Amino acid sequence: MEFALYLLLGGFAGVLAGLFGVGGGLIIVPVLVFSFTAQGFDPQILTHLAVGTSLATIVFTSMNSILTHHRKGAVQWPVVLWMTLGILLGAALGSLTAASIQGPLLQKIIGLFAIAMSVQMGFSLQPKASAGVPGRPVLAVAGAVIGWASAIFGIGGGSLTVPFLSWRSVPMQQAVGTSAACGLPIAIAGALSFAVVGWQDAHLPDWSVGYVYLPALVGVAITSMFFARVGANLAHRLSPSMLRRLFALLLLGVGINFLI
């Protein structure tokens, strides 16, 4: 039953990754927290385990999403390259930051972030376009900040990268495609860091590699890789406004539940 839940979660997360460039982590982390709680995992590490596992699944979610957006010419690879230089450092620091936070407090921080993202998505709050794409140093700094925050919240960074690129006058479809490409280095660096940081934790359940839980990783990855392509194709055909509002309501409920 738990593995079937992971398969279902992977399909949903994959569609979200392709459709919105959000990497799926905004829904993967809360569901994994609830699942790990039901399985009786130690409260002190289950949130870290959910975040690390979420980042590991995004490695697979990102691949098909990136390929589909690339074929449609929606990835600005020079932007991805320079943001990645900052992302690698930021994601490693973010995993260390998350590891230093107690599990229950980390849940509340993630809950606040989910509520903030629900407001942003529900009301389609996007910064007004300003100047063009920034220079390389600014891209690297932005990548470091986004990588740091993404590792803490277990996300692919799309909810931060898309508004940033949109603000810098990148067309929305290219912002989503470029964000999806930036999600891969975030996920790789973050997942590896969580695996290393949690390696010696005595509270980990069986089948864990540091703060990455392998059964959940496999279940989510199997379906997310396929459904990310579905979501990316939908992003180029449908207006996602209603889906964004429904997803915003879901995030609001998740955030409130984490804070109670």
N, C-alpha and C positions, 0 to 999 in steps of 0.2 A: 504493500500500500504506500509506504513512504517513497519507494523508488518510482512508483507511478506518479506520485505528486511531483517528484523532481522532473519527470518527463514532461508533464503538463506545464510546469513552471518554465521549462526551457523553451517550449513553443511560444508561450506568451511573451517571455523576455526577448526572444528572437525577433518577433514581429515589432515590438517596441524599439528594439535596437535599429532595425532597418527603417522604420517609419519616422522616428523622431531623432535618431542619432543619440539616444540617451544611454545606450549600452546595456539596458535592461537591469542594471544594478539597483535602480530605484525601487523595483519590485522584488528582485531576487533577495536582497538583504532582509527585508521584513518577513518574507515568507520563510526563509531559512531560519530566522530567529524563532518564529512560531513553531516550525518543525523541530528544531533542535531542543526547544523547551519541552515539547510534547515527548520527545525521546529521552528526556531526563538528563541531558548534558549539563555539566557544571555551569551554573549561572555566571561564574567569574570569567569563563572563556568562550561561552557559546556565541556572544556577539562578535568577538574577534574572529571566531571560526566562520561565522556567517559572512563577515566582510572579506576575509581572505579567500574563502571559497567563491564568493561572488566575483571577485577580481579574476580568479582563475577561469571561471566560466566565460567571462567576457573575452578572453583570449580567443575562444572558439566562436563566440557570437560575432566578433568583429570581422573575422576573415571573410565570410560570405558577403556580409554587408559592404565591406570595403571593395570587394571585387565587383559587386553590382553597381555601386556608385562610380567606381573607376571607369567601367565600361560606358557609363552615361556621361563621362567627362565632368563629373561633379566633385573631383578631389583636386585641390590645389596643393600639389606635392611639395613645392618649395616652402609653403607655410607649415606643412606637416613636419618637414625636416628640421626647421629651426625651432619649432615648438617642442619637438621631441628631445632636443638637447636639454631643455629645462625640465621637461616631464620626467625624465629618468631620475634626476636628482630629487625633484619634488616628491615623486611617488615613494622613493626610498625613505625620505624624511617623514612622509605622511604615515607610513607603516610603523615607524618608530614612535611617532606621536600617538597613534591609536593604541599601540601596545602598552604605553605608559598610563592610559586612562582605564579606570575600573570599568568592568563590563556594564553594570547598571547605568553608570553615568554616560558611557558611550551610546547606549540605547537612547537616552534622552537627547543627546546631541543629534543623533540620526533622526529622531522624531521631529525635532525643531527644523532640521534641514528638509524633511519630507513635507512639512507644513509650508515652509517657504517656497518650495518647488511647486506645491499644489496651487498656491496663490499666483505664482508666475505663469504656470501653464493655464490655469482656469481663466485668467483675465488676459492671456496672451501678452504679457508685459515684456516688451522688447525695447532695448535702448534705441534711440534714434540714431540713424547712421551718421557718423562723423567723418573724419578724414579717411583716406584710403588705408590699405593694408599697411601696418606699421613696419619699421625696419627690423632687422634680424635681432638686435639686442632686446627689443621690446617683446618680440615673439618668444624668445627664450625665457624671459622673466615671466611672461604670461603663462607659458607652459609649466614653469616651476610651481607657480601658485595653483594652477588647475590640477597638476599632478599631485601636489601635497593634499589638497582638499579631497580629491577623488579617492586617494588611498584611504583616507580616514572614513569616508562614507561608503566605500566599496562599489563605486560607480565608474563608468567608463569616461566620465567627464563631459558628456554631451550637454548636460543641463547647464554647464558653465561655458563650454567652448562655443556652442552655437550662439548664445547671446553676445559673447565677446566678438566673434567673427562678424555677426550681423551688425554690431555697433561700428565695426571698422569697414563697413560698406561692402562686405562679401554677400552676394546674392544668397537667398535662403537655401535653395537646393544645394549650392556649393558649400554653404556653411555646414549643412547636415552631413554631406559627403566627406568634407575635410575633417569634421568632428569625429565621424566614425573611424577615419584613418588614425586620428590622434588617440583614439581609445585603445588601440592595440598596444603601443608602448606603455601606456598607463597601466593596462592590465598585466602585462608581462612583468614590469618592474615591481608593481605592487604585490602581485601574487608571489613572486620569488622572495620578496622582502618579508612577507607574512609567513611564508614557509620557514625561512631562516630564523626569524625572531621567535616563532613559537615552537621551534624544534625540541627544546628541552622541557616544555611545559608538562608537568606530571598529571594535569587534569584532562588531557586530551583523550577522546574516545579512540577505540581501535579504528584502523583504516584512515588515520589522519597523517598528513605530512606537514608538520608544523600546524599553522592555522588554516590548513586547506583540508576539507573533508572529502575524500575521494568518491564515495558513493553518490553524494550530491553533485560533485563535479561531473562525473560520467553521465548521470541521468539528465542534467540540464544541458550538457554539451551535445548530446545525441540529437535532441530536437531543436535546440536553438540555432545550430548551424544551418539547418534547412529553412526554418521559419524567418531567419534574418533576411534571406533572399526575398521571401514573400513580402516582408515589410518594406524593404528597399524599393521593390517594384511598385508597391502601393503608394509610396511617397512621391512617385513621379506621375501618379494617375489620379489620386483622390485629394480632396481638401480635408485635412485631418482635424479641423477645428472641433467637431463634436467629440471625436475620440480623445482629443486633448482634454476637453472638459470632463469627460467621464473618468479619464485617468487621474485628473486633478482631484476629483471627489474621492477616488480610491486612496490617493496619497494623503489626503486630509484625514481620512479615517485611520490610516496606518499611523500617521504622526501623532494624532490624539491618543491612540491606544498605547504608543510607546511612552507618552508623557504621564499617563495615569498610573 
